[in-house]
Structures are given as C-alpha cells and as structure tokens.
Amino acid sequence: MKNKNKSVIIWLLSGCLLLFVMVVVGGITRLTNSGLSMTDWHLVTDTFPPLTEEKWSQAFEEYKKFPEYQKINIHNDFQLEDYKFIYFWEWFHRFIGRIIGLVFIVPFVYFLIKKRLSSETLKKCVVLLGMGAFQGFLGWFMVRSGLIDNPDVSHFRLSLHLTFAFITFAYTLWVALDLIYPNRNEALLPLRKIARLAIVFLLLQIIYGGFVAGLNAGLIHNHWPLMSDGQFLHESVLLEKDSWFLRLTEGKSGVQFVHRTLAYIVVGFILLLAYKSHKFDLGKQQKTGINVLVIMVILQFGLGVFTLLYSVPLWLGLTHQVMAFFLLTAMIFTLHRLSK
C-alpha cells in the first residue's frame, strides 16, 4: 500500500463498512416490517427520534393516517410501544444513511483541498458521491410506494434499492482495491470471463432476493430440493394466466422458482472457476480469493435452503442477507485480482 494513498484507502474501506451496516439494518427493518413507520422525510428535523411523549404521540397519530395502520395494525392491538419499536429501526436506517453521507462528503472535500486524489481516483469518487445521492432517492422512492394505497412497498422498488446498495458497495471496494494494488499484472482472461459471468448472475440473484423479500415469497413452498408435491416448477406458475414475464417477476411462486434456479447457476459458475483455476499458475491473492469464494457460495447456498425450510425466521433471513454481502465481497476481490 502506498503511503500517500493510505488515508484515502482507509476512507473508502470505512465507507464499505458503513454500507455493510446499512444493508444489515435495512434487512432488519424489512424483516420487522418497520419500513413504513416514518411517514415523511426531513433531512434535518428527523435526525433524532421524538424526545418527549408528546412528540411520540404526534408521530403515532400521523402514522395512523396511512394504509399500514388502517389496513393491518389497527386490527392487531397496535399500541404506542409497538410503534416505537418499528420507528426505531426505520429511524436508525435513515440515521446511518446520514452518517454515510457525512463520511463520504467531508473527507472527500478534505482530500480535494489537499490534492490527495489523482485525476482518475477523483473521477471515481465523484461517481461514488452521485451513487450515494441516488441511493438516498431510491430509499424515499421505495417508501413512498407503501404510503398511498397498498400498505407495503413495491417489490420492484425494494429490490432496486437493495441491489443498488450492493452495487455501490462493490464499486467503492473496487476503487479501494485499485489503490491497494496499484501494480498491474497480466489479466487471466479465461478465468476473468467466468468470474464476470458469475458476478452477473450473482447480481441477478440479489435482484430476485429483493423480489422474494418484497413479496414475502419465502413463506410459501417451504421444501427443498423440489418446491412441493414433487414439483421442480410449482404448478401454480403454469396455471397463471399472466404473461411469463409477469409470472416470473410478480408471482410469488415464479419469483421463488427463479431465485432457486439462479442459486444453482451461481454455485455452478463459481465451482467452474475453481476447477479451471487449477490449469493456471496463480498468485497467492488469486488462489485465496477463489478458495474463499467457494467457501462463501457453499455457505450462502446452505443458508438459503435452511431459510426457506424454516419459513424465513428473522435471524436466518438476516444471516442469509449478510452472507450475500460477504459473497459479493469475495467475488469483487477475486475478479479484481484476476483482472489487474
């Protein structure tokens, strides 16, 4: 690591860590159905939760005006203490978003003034700032969809918000790796092609993970390896009258089927990468990356199976999402080491 880049690298990796925390808290927010508890967005005044009982009561009364309370929680003896619980997770999720904004912007301005960023790194950091701003917009865009008529957010918007968080993390890590490993090696083209295909299908899997979460599609067909009744593709998908596109993007059974199938494809590509890698004289970092990648994908596959079999308990659903983050991290590191 070059000394002149050390502080910049620490800054970028700190951003990666905060993005990881953000996704974890976002997972808890989703799994506890807390995402619609804050019915408005103010950049400054919502920085801290209500500090008095009067303020809490005002926030609760405002929440009662929206579909989630009127159509669901009003029937569940939902009280102020219950509201405080779901409010905390949504507030904490947004609070971390603010912290990420400060962690990215303030050091960026400092490094800019001190001329610590090369022209290439500067361009990448400007892209990162734009991605962060867009991610904040996507969060608002997602929540907005659950405050009108339907007391649940659009699974398309949820998946977009989740996937873009993963992409922002991946790009931040890639920029950091460019600085950590400034010396370029010859790219291993055959392995890089496989790794690129693997990451494409991994991102598709993350997208469908968002669909599954948004539709609560993990609460049906809780069997493996077949969906149920000896069926690889559940008959409900075949009987639907919608187009195949809608069946596989909006139907719960279809979405779960695609998520299951993509899991096999991702595992297959990573195992193929590991198998093909034995034909090359790899460096230590490349070998380590591939070995860790194999371990991560096997663990993630197993977690996915158990999450489904046990109908998505909070701790398993969250662990599955966290492992997806670790898998993406290993994938980005391995692809970087095979590319440069």
LOVOBA-236212 format. One line per 5 residues: number of its first residue (from 1); their letters; for each residue x, y, z of C-alpha. Coordinates in nm, 4 decimals, always signed. Layout:
N
NUM = A = X:Y:Z | ...
END
This chain:
340
1 = MKNKN = +0.0000:+0.0000:+0.0000 | +0.1441:+0.3369:-0.0974 | +0.1740:+0.5733:+0.1979 | +0.0260:+0.8667:+0.0046 | -0.2906:+0.6644:-0.0563
6 = KSVII = -0.3238:+0.5085:+0.2879 | -0.5685:+0.7647:+0.4286 | -0.7788:+0.7543:+0.1096 | -0.7924:+0.3754:+0.1248 | -0.8992:+0.3822:+0.4911
11 = WLLSG = -1.1694:+0.6347:+0.3981 | -1.3047:+0.4131:+0.1177 | -1.2959:+0.0968:+0.3282 | -1.4751:+0.2826:+0.6097 | -1.7438:+0.3647:+0.3555
16 = CLLLF = -1.7645:-0.0046:+0.2651 | -1.8086:-0.0960:+0.6316 | -2.0857:+0.1595:+0.6778 | -2.2613:+0.0410:+0.3633 | -2.2483:-0.3121:+0.5050
21 = VMVVV = -2.4029:-0.1920:+0.8318 | -2.6637:-0.0001:+0.6325 | -2.7710:-0.3124:+0.4434 | -2.7843:-0.5200:+0.7641 | -3.0031:-0.2634:+0.9379
26 = GGITR = -3.2104:-0.2364:+0.6208 | -3.2632:-0.6126:+0.6377 | -3.3803:-0.5896:+0.9985 | -3.6072:-0.3008:+0.9028 | -3.7665:-0.5088:+0.6296
31 = LTNSG = -3.7966:-0.8299:+0.8320 | -3.9582:-0.6466:+1.1261 | -4.1980:-0.4602:+0.8930 | -4.0618:-0.1283:+1.0159 | -4.0031:+0.0467:+0.6840
36 = LSMTD = -4.3277:+0.2465:+0.6736 | -4.3178:+0.3744:+1.0311 | -4.1767:+0.7160:+0.9348 | -4.4317:+0.8691:+0.7014 | -4.2330:+1.1716:+0.5918
41 = WHLVT = -3.8741:+1.2673:+0.5197 | -3.6942:+1.5732:+0.6539 | -3.3204:+1.5994:+0.6130 | -3.2606:+1.7833:+0.9413 | -3.5629:+1.7564:+1.1713
46 = DTFPP = -3.5751:+1.3739:+1.1585 | -3.2107:+1.3381:+1.2575 | -3.3157:+1.2269:+1.6068 | -3.6285:+1.0391:+1.7132 | -3.9035:+1.2100:+1.9172
51 = LTEEK = -3.7648:+1.3080:+2.2579 | -4.0899:+1.3543:+2.4522 | -4.4073:+1.1519:+2.4949 | -4.5996:+1.4354:+2.3315 | -4.3792:+1.4160:+2.0204
56 = WSQAF = -4.4160:+1.0379:+2.0151 | -4.7937:+1.0681:+2.0311 | -4.7920:+1.3189:+1.7452 | -4.5799:+1.0869:+1.5308 | -4.8071:+0.7914:+1.6138
61 = EEYKK = -5.1195:+0.9879:+1.5228 | -4.9605:+1.0806:+1.1905 | -4.8761:+0.7127:+1.1279 | -5.2431:+0.6225:+1.1860 | -5.3391:+0.8199:+0.8735
66 = FPEYQ = -5.1611:+0.5763:+0.6420 | -5.2568:+0.2354:+0.4953 | -5.0268:+0.0148:+0.7044 | -5.2043:+0.1122:+1.0259 | -5.5524:+0.1472:+0.8784
71 = KINIH = -5.5493:-0.1868:+0.6950 | -5.3226:-0.4044:+0.9103 | -5.2072:-0.2805:+1.2514 | -5.5396:-0.1384:+1.3623 | -5.6592:-0.4990:+1.3875
76 = NDFQL = -5.3536:-0.6147:+1.5862 | -5.3987:-0.4112:+1.9060 | -5.1078:-0.1978:+1.7882 | -5.0055:+0.0457:+2.0631 | -4.7569:+0.3306:+2.1035
81 = EDYKF = -4.4867:+0.0979:+2.2393 | -4.5192:-0.1204:+1.9299 | -4.4866:+0.1895:+1.7144 | -4.1712:+0.2987:+1.8978 | -4.0116:-0.0369:+1.8128
86 = IYFWE = -4.0725:-0.0180:+1.4370 | -3.9935:+0.3551:+1.4326 | -3.6517:+0.2882:+1.5841 | -3.5369:+0.0580:+1.3031 | -3.6511:+0.2876:+1.0229
91 = WFHRF = -3.5035:+0.5894:+1.2013 | -3.1735:+0.4024:+1.2600 | -3.1625:+0.3004:+0.8946 | -3.2014:+0.6627:+0.7849 | -2.9578:+0.7845:+1.0505
96 = IGRII = -2.6852:+0.5554:+0.9170 | -2.7601:+0.6933:+0.5709 | -2.6879:+1.0425:+0.7011 | -2.3655:+0.9216:+0.8620 | -2.2571:+0.7632:+0.5328
101 = GLVFI = -2.3226:+1.0928:+0.3574 | -2.1017:+1.2811:+0.6032 | -1.8299:+1.0127:+0.5931 | -1.8144:+1.0364:+0.2141 | -1.8538:+1.4120:+0.1647
106 = VPFVY = -1.6372:+1.5634:+0.4424 | -1.3192:+1.3588:+0.3768 | -1.3752:+1.3972:+0.0019 | -1.3644:+1.7772:+0.0352 | -1.0562:+1.7497:+0.2590
111 = FLIKK = -0.8707:+1.5240:+0.0143 | -0.9734:+1.7516:-0.2695 | -0.8322:+2.0593:-0.0961 | -0.5139:+1.8752:-0.0011 | -0.4817:+1.7379:-0.3574
116 = RLSSE = -0.4597:+1.3811:-0.2303 | -0.6716:+1.2395:-0.5120 | -0.5304:+1.1593:-0.8540 | -0.7428:+1.2651:-1.1511 | -0.8500:+0.9029:-1.2056
121 = TLKKC = -0.9443:+0.8492:-0.8395 | -1.1201:+1.1866:-0.8299 | -1.3474:+1.0866:-1.1173 | -1.4322:+0.7587:-0.9452 | -1.5087:+0.9376:-0.6167
126 = VVLLG = -1.7408:+1.1825:-0.7911 | -1.9262:+0.8814:-0.9316 | -1.9458:+0.7373:-0.5787 | -2.0961:+1.0584:-0.4432 | -2.3547:+1.0527:-0.7199
131 = MGAFQ = -2.4354:+0.6897:-0.6429 | -2.4812:+0.7736:-0.2754 | -2.7224:+1.0563:-0.3553 | -2.9179:+0.8325:-0.5932 | -2.9376:+0.5607:-0.3270
136 = GFLGW = -3.0975:+0.8097:-0.0891 | -3.3532:+0.8981:-0.3558 | -3.4267:+0.5281:-0.4125 | -3.4958:+0.4865:-0.0400 | -3.7533:+0.7658:-0.0498
141 = FMVRS = -3.8949:+0.6319:-0.3780 | -3.9361:+0.2859:-0.2236 | -4.1064:+0.4029:+0.0979 | -4.3376:+0.6318:-0.0973 | -4.4899:+0.3318:-0.2750
146 = GLIDN = -4.6221:+0.1942:+0.0554 | -4.7832:+0.5162:+0.1794 | -5.0535:+0.5628:-0.0851 | -5.2998:+0.2721:-0.1144 | -5.1150:-0.0543:-0.0640
151 = PDVSH = -4.9676:-0.0972:+0.2877 | -4.6494:-0.2500:+0.1507 | -4.3675:-0.1177:-0.0632 | -4.3311:-0.2159:-0.4271 | -4.1098:-0.5229:-0.4507
156 = FRLSL = -3.9552:-0.3723:-0.7654 | -3.8553:-0.0574:-0.5786 | -3.7349:-0.2550:-0.2772 | -3.5164:-0.4716:-0.4984 | -3.3808:-0.1678:-0.6817
161 = HLTFA = -3.2927:-0.0008:-0.3502 | -3.1265:-0.3167:-0.2172 | -2.9389:-0.4032:-0.5354 | -2.8068:-0.0519:-0.5841 | -2.6730:-0.0581:-0.2271
166 = FITFA = -2.4801:-0.3755:-0.3162 | -2.3546:-0.2165:-0.6387 | -2.2445:+0.0994:-0.4553 | -2.0555:-0.1155:-0.2049 | -1.8957:-0.3180:-0.4851
171 = YTLWV = -1.7802:-0.0080:-0.6713 | -1.6423:+0.1504:-0.3533 | -1.4474:-0.1664:-0.2796 | -1.3190:-0.1789:-0.6376 | -1.1886:+0.1790:-0.6151
176 = ALDLI = -1.0158:+0.0929:-0.2863 | -0.8598:-0.2193:-0.4390 | -0.7253:-0.0106:-0.7277 | -0.5343:+0.1943:-0.4704 | -0.4292:-0.1013:-0.2548
181 = YPNRN = -0.2869:-0.2854:-0.5567 | -0.1512:-0.0127:-0.7861 | +0.0777:-0.2513:-0.9759 | -0.0913:-0.4179:-1.2711 | -0.0437:-0.7835:-1.3577
186 = EALLP = -0.1430:-0.9548:-1.6788 | -0.5143:-1.0365:-1.6692 | -0.6063:-1.4061:-1.6736 | -0.8655:-1.3726:-1.9493 | -1.0281:-1.7205:-1.9387
191 = LRKIA = -1.0786:-1.7010:-1.5626 | -1.1870:-1.3385:-1.5788 | -1.4620:-1.4254:-1.8277 | -1.6008:-1.6908:-1.5912 | -1.5760:-1.4548:-1.2940
196 = RLAIV = -1.7612:-1.1832:-1.4862 | -2.0427:-1.4224:-1.5728 | -2.0549:-1.5323:-1.2106 | -2.0934:-1.1762:-1.0858 | -2.3648:-1.1002:-1.3428
201 = FLLLQ = -2.5712:-1.3949:-1.2199 | -2.4914:-1.3060:-0.8594 | -2.6365:-0.9574:-0.9144 | -2.9432:-1.1149:-1.0780 | -2.9726:-1.3349:-0.7706
206 = IIYGG = -2.9569:-1.0282:-0.5448 | -3.2291:-0.8633:-0.7543 | -3.4501:-1.1677:-0.7120 | -3.3631:-1.1824:-0.3435 | -3.5201:-0.8365:-0.3239
211 = FVAGL = -3.8257:-0.9645:-0.5126 | -3.8592:-1.2574:-0.2712 | -3.8312:-1.0246:+0.0291 | -4.0745:-0.7701:-0.1143 | -4.3388:-1.0303:-0.1985
216 = NAGLI = -4.2767:-1.2461:+0.1119 | -4.2288:-1.5278:-0.1374 | -4.0100:-1.7198:+0.1063 | -4.3167:-1.8019:+0.3155 | -4.4547:-2.0465:+0.0563
221 = HNHWP = -4.3230:-2.3735:-0.0927 | -4.1018:-2.4358:+0.2109 | -3.9500:-2.7536:+0.0708 | -3.6208:-2.8436:-0.0924 | -3.4904:-2.9516:-0.3411
226 = LMSDG = -3.8383:-2.9586:-0.5018 | -4.0884:-2.6773:-0.4468 | -4.3655:-2.9076:-0.3196 | -4.5590:-3.2184:-0.4161 | -4.2634:-3.3481:-0.6175
231 = QFLHE = -4.2636:-3.0439:-0.8466 | -3.9481:-2.8718:-0.9681 | -4.1614:-2.5848:-1.1011 | -4.4792:-2.5433:-0.8980 | -4.7976:-2.5969:-1.0969
236 = SVLLE = -4.9355:-2.2586:-0.9862 | -4.6800:-2.0915:-1.2144 | -4.8070:-2.2918:-1.5109 | -5.1719:-2.2230:-1.4325 | -5.1393:-1.8458:-1.4091
241 = KDSWF = -5.2934:-1.6549:-1.6988 | -5.0464:-1.3663:-1.6951 | -4.7527:-1.3479:-1.9352 | -4.4417:-1.5441:-1.8426 | -4.2643:-1.2168:-1.7665
246 = LRLTE = -4.5255:-1.1280:-1.5031 | -4.5337:-1.4834:-1.3692 | -4.1601:-1.4720:-1.3063 | -4.1411:-1.1153:-1.1741 | -4.4681:-1.0620:-0.9844
251 = GKSGV = -4.5986:-1.4072:-0.8949 | -4.4704:-1.5409:-0.5630 | -4.4203:-1.8953:-0.6906 | -4.2477:-1.7782:-1.0081 | -4.0172:-1.5401:-0.8232
256 = QFVHR = -3.9175:-1.8096:-0.5760 | -3.8521:-2.0521:-0.8617 | -3.6174:-1.8080:-1.0360 | -3.4379:-1.7347:-0.7079 | -3.3865:-2.1077:-0.6505
261 = TLAYI = -3.2638:-2.1630:-1.0070 | -3.0213:-1.8703:-1.0018 | -2.8671:-2.0134:-0.6855 | -2.7682:-2.3288:-0.8761 | -2.6266:-2.1203:-1.1613
266 = VVGFI = -2.4161:-1.9020:-0.9293 | -2.2786:-2.2080:-0.7499 | -2.2053:-2.3716:-1.0852 | -2.0070:-2.0772:-1.2201 | -1.8009:-2.0418:-0.9030
271 = LLLAY = -1.7203:-2.4132:-0.8918 | -1.6288:-2.3947:-1.2621 | -1.3980:-2.1026:-1.1836 | -1.2304:-2.3033:-0.9076 | -1.1920:-2.6059:-1.1366
276 = KSHKF = -1.0472:-2.4064:-1.4272 | -0.8100:-2.2173:-1.1963 | -0.6022:-2.5345:-1.1439 | -0.4786:-2.5014:-1.5027 | -0.3097:-2.1667:-1.4283
281 = DLGKQ = -0.0150:-2.0597:-1.2208 | -0.1984:-1.8296:-0.9826 | -0.0588:-1.5893:-0.7279 | -0.1349:-1.6166:-0.3570 | -0.4061:-1.3493:-0.3631
286 = QKTGI = -0.5795:-1.5088:-0.6605 | -0.5780:-1.8540:-0.5001 | -0.7037:-1.7123:-0.1712 | -0.9814:-1.5202:-0.3439 | -1.1086:-1.8251:-0.5298
291 = NVLVI = -1.0876:-2.0521:-0.2234 | -1.2780:-1.8025:-0.0081 | -1.5318:-1.7586:-0.2875 | -1.6033:-2.1326:-0.2949 | -1.6496:-2.1427:+0.0826
296 = MVILQ = -1.8775:-1.8386:+0.0775 | -2.1027:-1.9655:-0.2005 | -2.1459:-2.3051:-0.0318 | -2.2345:-2.1374:+0.2984 | -2.4742:-1.8998:+0.1237
301 = FGLGV = -2.6440:-2.1832:-0.0626 | -2.6893:-2.3762:+0.2622 | -2.8256:-2.0709:+0.4400 | -3.0708:-2.0157:+0.1563 | -3.2010:-2.3700:+0.1871
306 = FTLLY = -3.2470:-2.3508:+0.5648 | -3.4022:-2.0027:+0.5426 | -3.6622:-2.1480:+0.3070 | -3.7208:-2.4685:+0.5062 | -3.7806:-2.2724:+0.8281
311 = SVPLW = -4.0049:-2.0109:+0.6583 | -3.7675:-1.7155:+0.6948 | -3.7192:-1.6591:+1.0680 | -3.5685:-1.3173:+1.1394 | -3.2199:-1.4384:+1.2329
316 = LGLTH = -3.1902:-1.6738:+0.9349 | -3.3242:-1.4224:+0.6852 | -3.0805:-1.1628:+0.8142 | -2.7876:-1.4064:+0.8142 | -2.8691:-1.5016:+0.4551
321 = QVMAF = -2.8582:-1.1353:+0.3527 | -2.5313:-1.0743:+0.5402 | -2.3706:-1.3750:+0.3737 | -2.4772:-1.2378:+0.0342 | -2.2708:-0.9305:+0.1201
326 = FLLTA = -1.9682:-1.1428:+0.2096 | -2.0114:-1.3447:-0.1099 | -2.0190:-1.0275:-0.3187 | -1.7083:-0.9017:-0.1373 | -1.5203:-1.2217:-0.2196
331 = MIFTL = -1.6466:-1.2024:-0.5782 | -1.5272:-0.8439:-0.6259 | -1.1857:-0.9170:-0.4737 | -1.1397:-1.2290:-0.6884 | -1.2487:-1.0536:-1.0085
336 = HRLSK = -1.0174:-0.7617:-0.9337 | -0.7201:-0.9921:-0.8773 | -0.7952:-1.1831:-1.1977 | -0.8390:-0.8621:-1.3971 | -0.5475:-0.6426:-1.2961
END
